[in-house]
Amino acid sequence: MISKILIANRGEIALRIIRACHELNIRSVAVYSEADKDSLHVKLADEAVCIGGARSADSYLNINAIISAAEITDSDAIHPGYGFLAENAHFAEVCESCGIKFIGPSPDNMRAMGDKIAARKIMKQSKVPVIEGTVEPIPSHEEAIRIAQKVGYPVIIKAAAGGGGRGMRVCHSDVRLASAYVTAQAEAASCFGNSDVYIEKYIEAPRHIEIQIAADEHGNVIHLGERDCTIQRRHQKLVEESPSPVVDDELRKKLGQYAVKAAKAIKYASVGTIEFLMDMKTGEVYFIEMNTRIQVEHPVTEMVTGIDLIKLQILIAMGEKLPYKQEDIVIKGHAFELRVNAEDPSNNFMPQPGKINQIHFPGGYGVRIDSHIYSGYSIPPYYDSLIAKMIVHNTSRDECISTIKRCLDEIVIDPLKTTIPFFRRIMDDADFRKGEYDTSYLNKFFTVERGEE
Amino acid sequence: MDPRKIKELLKLMTAHDVVDMVIEEGDTKIKLSRGTPASQVILQPAAVPSVQQVFPPVPPSVQHAESGPQQQASGAPRAANLKEIKAPMVGTFYRAPAPTADPYIEIGNKIKPGDVLCIIEAMKLMNEIKAEVAGEVVEILVENGHPVEFGQPLFLIKS
């Protein structure tokens, strides 16, 4: 029985989890850095503990401090949110050894999918299609070139311990690959503590389709449909939607089966997401990675399925069986999420922390705002720039776009520069309205976009 | 800095015949030099002490006492010569090394840098909190056995 949950996170996701706890009659404990003492999640939690200085390493990544906070508040469980320690197997182990329930999958699940090379291997063994490439770390640049020539250029080098679009390089030739191999390794060692890299054939102009799954600790696994997250800038998602304009019932069923198979192969328990790329030239879909956590864009799935994923995640952690069978999952209508960032789109998306004087959030039919900001709040410069998620649900994709446009006209976050004007441009774009785009879509909005090497 | 990272960097240095490398990350600066049979690692101290390991016990050097006036533990402004010693970590505050032992300090005691003031217990580890300033203990702000959070004022010291 879980009666008190410590939320090892901040910002909008901390708020989201606190709200789910409240509905489940579970007491919530917020932890915060000195920079976040005025944060909304601190105000709304039942208890709050300051755990360290502003830098993430001193606070939200400080395992000692977080566990201590759980001990002095007698918390039964820790929810890691996303980012920070959410996919840190060592942290999950420490929780276990301290008798604190980690709300997420097991350390073994995380390690299996956290190593992107091992994940590819597991998928291949489970007959889930993966992109042509390696399933072992690459030992030398000669080997890298040999593989690239076999697979065919262009190729992409990725860090085994990376993910989320970081530590990747596209290469079109042997010469480029040789130097990219060395720099990718150095970057991987520096960012992720592990220099292992692997190669995949690079799919030009793909779409990013991911499947949400939920699995309980009794072996039951279901999928909750797909999210299309193709609209990205520098591999960071900006707009997500469900259902995907390029996924029909048959493909949804197939992708769902792959996802469930993948989860069962590693005996996964909790919520998670399996990411695929769709090659728009051939229509083929390939596994790229699995995220063993709740994701930023989870509300999109919540709106079309009517299921509260954070509550579900907590119930799974309490040992309960999934309250749904696969046939209970029905996708209704269409939903979008827009990630509103405190960035200036006219200045290369430079982060713009600062004080907010006035906020007005849109509302009305089909509108949901997940945000931790309020009038008078100062956005600290130490963390990511996501300040609000604008989530819209309506009967059709066109209706959604109409609602989004109304919201973009109504929303006020004064005097900050945000990505709102940029979203207005996207909503007016013909290709977006037709649902026809790939991951290079946003390039057309920039006069000069630095390409990859 | 994560020791695994350092290990990976050393491997790469050897593999690619790099002799010297300097890496800066926040307040930490590390210089790696290769040229003698074993690679040398020279760690420059970070400006702010931070506790990174999970196990073995690490006695953190204490939070500097605030040098400004107006400290606000209870809202009352502090006199100019009163300094707060704040908790450098989250945990349970103990005034003595053991339940039956005498407290480390009492009101009226004179302290100097390096003196152990109290224990903060975190994850079953007893961390000695040492003074960084000299002065006289004027007030003890937390009761024995009570939880403290990061930055919470523990003692008032008159310099």
Boltz contact constraints between the chains, C-beta under 6 A:
constraints:
  - contact:
      token1: [A, 49]
      token2: [B, 149]
      max_distance: 6.0
  - contact:
      token1: [A, 50]
      token2: [B, 149]
      max_distance: 6.0
  - contact:
      token1: [A, 50]
      token2: [B, 150]
      max_distance: 6.0
  - contact:
      token1: [A, 50]
      token2: [B, 151]
      max_distance: 6.0
  - contact:
      token1: [A, 51]
      token2: [B, 90]
      max_distance: 6.0
  - contact:
      token1: [A, 51]
      token2: [B, 150]
      max_distance: 6.0
  - contact:
      token1: [A, 52]
      token2: [B, 150]
      max_distance: 6.0
  - contact:
      token1: [A, 58]
      token2: [B, 50]
      max_distance: 6.0
  - contact:
      token1: [A, 63]
      token2: [B, 54]
      max_distance: 6.0
  - contact:
      token1: [A, 64]
      token2: [B, 51]
      max_distance: 6.0
  - contact:
      token1: [A, 65]
      token2: [B, 90]
      max_distance: 6.0
  - contact:
      token1: [A, 67]
      token2: [B, 123]
      max_distance: 6.0
  - contact:
      token1: [A, 68]
      token2: [B, 90]
      max_distance: 6.0
  - contact:
      token1: [A, 68]
      token2: [B, 91]
      max_distance: 6.0
  - contact:
      token1: [A, 68]
      token2: [B, 122]
      max_distance: 6.0
  - contact:
      token1: [A, 69]
      token2: [B, 90]
      max_distance: 6.0
  - contact:
      token1: [A, 72]
      token2: [B, 147]
      max_distance: 6.0
  - contact:
      token1: [A, 186]
      token2: [B, 12]
      max_distance: 6.0
  - contact:
      token1: [A, 189]
      token2: [B, 8]
      max_distance: 6.0
  - contact:
      token1: [A, 189]
      token2: [B, 9]
      max_distance: 6.0
  - contact:
      token1: [A, 193]
      token2: [B, 2]
      max_distance: 6.0
  - contact:
      token1: [A, 193]
      token2: [B, 4]
      max_distance: 6.0
  - contact:
      token1: [A, 193]
      token2: [B, 5]
      max_distance: 6.0
  - contact:
      token1: [A, 195]
      token2: [B, 8]
      max_distance: 6.0
